[in-house]
Amino acid sequence: MPGLARLERRKRPRGTVLLCGVGRLGFRVFIQLVETHRGGPETVVCVDGQEVEPNDVIHLRHGARVGENKAEFCARLGRAHPDRDVIAVPEYVREEKAESLVEKWRPDVVVITIAGGRTTPVTARLARAGREAGATTVSTGGVFGYGSEDVRVLSLREASGPVARELRSLGAPGDHLLVTTGRYIRDPDPLAPAVLDRVARRLVEVTLRSLQGPEERRQREQDRESGRR
């Protein structure tokens, strides 16, 4: 069936994702990207300087060792995948290295899931560098909650809240995307695993849609049009 073979070839992995931070949220994003079948990224570049700690249950559950660098653990997990290349950059994502990271890896999508301390300056700089290079950029803007909160994807220009305001003040572009529950560190809500799962799903959805280029969209539209005839 030559037609089926052509369709299968179109559903191949493509593009590069720069995943900045593979902690409890970023690792969930990584797992879902690697598990994507008939598509997804060809290359995932994982950047993180942290080591796995005893409270990193999700990493340990997938076979990590306490003290192992998180980015290198991701590369170890992805090494056996026949269609995907997982690259570890075992260093902290720093503001002054944002442009060089984007320039080196030339990603199609930059996913920013760094946590701990004030992360908005490096997020804004990564977003700016990524958009200038033509990549889709997406980060989080408040993801606390118990599990039933509405998880929204908003452009920075339409988002509200302290994270969005600070990102705008730091020069992040208006078309940078935020995934948020609208609940922040100032609120009493915990960071429940159910929320992290749902936020990760939205980050992955943005990523997968962004990897589908104009050529594929045109082909899909042509296929639909042929089906109507």
N, C-alpha and C positions, 0 to 999 in steps of 0.2 A: 504494500500500500504506500506508494510514493508520497501521497498527500499526507498520510499520518507521519511518515518519517520527517517530512518538512516541518510539520507542526511540532514534533518532538525536538527537533534541532533548535527551534525558536525558543523553547523553554529551557534554555541552558543558563547556568550561573553567569553573571556579568557584573562588571563594575567593582569599585573598591569602596569599602566603608571604613572610615577612620573612627574607631570607637574609643573615646577618651574617658577612661574610668571603667574598670570592670569589677566594681564592688558589688554589693547586694543587688542593686538595680542593673548596673551595666552587665553583670554576669548573666542575669536573666535575659537581657537583650541578646547577648552573645549566643546563648544556648538556642534561642528561637531562630536566630539567623542561620546558625550552622545546621539546624534541623530542617530548614526550609527545603522542600523537594521541588524539582522541576522549575528551578529559578533561584532567586536569592543572589547574594554577592559572590563574585569569584574570589575576591580577596577581602579579608577582615584584618585590619591592623589594630591591635589592642595595645593601648598605652596606659600603663599604671605602674607606679613605683612601690605600691604597698605589698606587704607580705600577708599571706593567709593567717588569720588569728583563730584562736579556739572558738570565738563566737561567730565566725563566718560559716554558719551551718550549711548554707546552700552550696558553698564551695566544697566543704568537707563531704557533703552528701554525694557529690559527683566525683569524688576520688582525690581531692586536693590533699596536700600534706601541710601541716602547720609549719609556717616559716617559708613556704614556697612563694615566689613572686606570683601575683595574680595574673599578670599578662603572660608570663611564661607557662603558667598552668593552662590558660586558654589555648596557647600554641600546642601544648602537649596533648590536650583533648582533641584539637582539630587536625593533628598530624596524620591521622589515619584516613581522613576524608578524601576520597578520590577526586572530587571535583572542586575543592575549595582550598585556598591557601590562607593559613592563619599565621600572622606575623606578630611576634611579641616585641614591644618596645618597653623594657622594664625600667621606666623612669617616670617621675612625677610630671604631670602636665603643668607646665609653668607658663606664665603670661608672656615672658620674653621669647619663648620657643614656639608660640602659636603659628606664626607665619612660616617658620622653617619646617614645622611638621606638615602643614598643608602643602608647601612647595615640594617637599620630598616625596610624599605619598600620592599627591594629585587625586584626592578622593572624589567620588561622585556624591557621597553623603558624609557629613560629619555629625556624629551622635555624641552629645556631651552629657555624661552622667557622672561627673566628678562630684565629690561630696566632702564635707568636713571643712569648717571655717568659712571664710568669705570667698566664694567661688565665682562671683559675678564678674570680676575683672578679667579672669582668664576665659570665662565663657564668652564675654563680649568680644574679646580679641579673636578667639577662634571663630566665632560667628562672622565677624567682619572679614577675616582672612578667607574663610570658606566661601562666603558669598562672592567675594571679589574674584575667586578662582572658578566660579560657576557651579559650586556644589550646593546641594540642599543642606541646610544646617538646622538642627533641632536639639533642644535641651529641655530641662524641666524647670518649672516655675512654681514650686510649692506642691508637694505630693503627699502630704500627711493625710491620714484618715484611717477609718476602721474597716473599710472594705466595700461599702455600698455607695461611696461618693461618686458623683459624675466626673469622669475623666475626659477633659476636653483638649482638643488641639486647636491652638489659636496662633495667628500671626502676632508678632510682637507689637505691631502698630495697633491692634485691637485688644490686646491683653491688658488687664489691670492687676493691681496688687504690688507689693513692695519689690518683688524680684523683677517684674516687668519694668517698673519705673526706674530701678537702678540700672538695668541693662540698657535702657534707652539713654539714660544720662551718661553712660560710658561709651556710647557710640555704636551699639549693636544695631544692625540694619532692621528696618521695619518688617521685612519679609522673612526674618528668622522665625522659626516656629517654636512654640512653647507647648509642652504637655503638662497639664496641671489639674489638681483637684480643687484648687482655690483655698487650700488649707496650708498654713505655713508653720515655721518653727515657733512662732509666737503663740500659736493656738495650742490647746491642750491635747489635741489628737495624737495618738501614737503613729508609728510608721508600720502599719500592719503588712504582713506578707501578701495578703489578698490585694492590697492596694498596689504593692510593687509589681505583682503579676499583671494587673490590669494596665498600669502605666507602661510596663515593658511591652505589652501587646500593641499599644498605640504607637510607641516609638518604632517598633518593628514594622507596623503597617505603613507609617510614613516612609521608612527606609525602603521597603520593598516597592512601593508605588514610585518612589523617586528613581529607582534603578531601572524602571521600565521606560526606555528612551522614546523619542519621537518616532523612530522607525517602527517600533513595535506597536505604538498607538495607531499609526497610519495603517499598518497591516491589519490590525484588529478591526478598524473601521471599514476597510475594504472587504474583509471577510463577512462582516455584518451586512454590508451592502449587497454582496453576492448572494447571501442567503435570502434576501428579500426578492430576488429576481426569479 
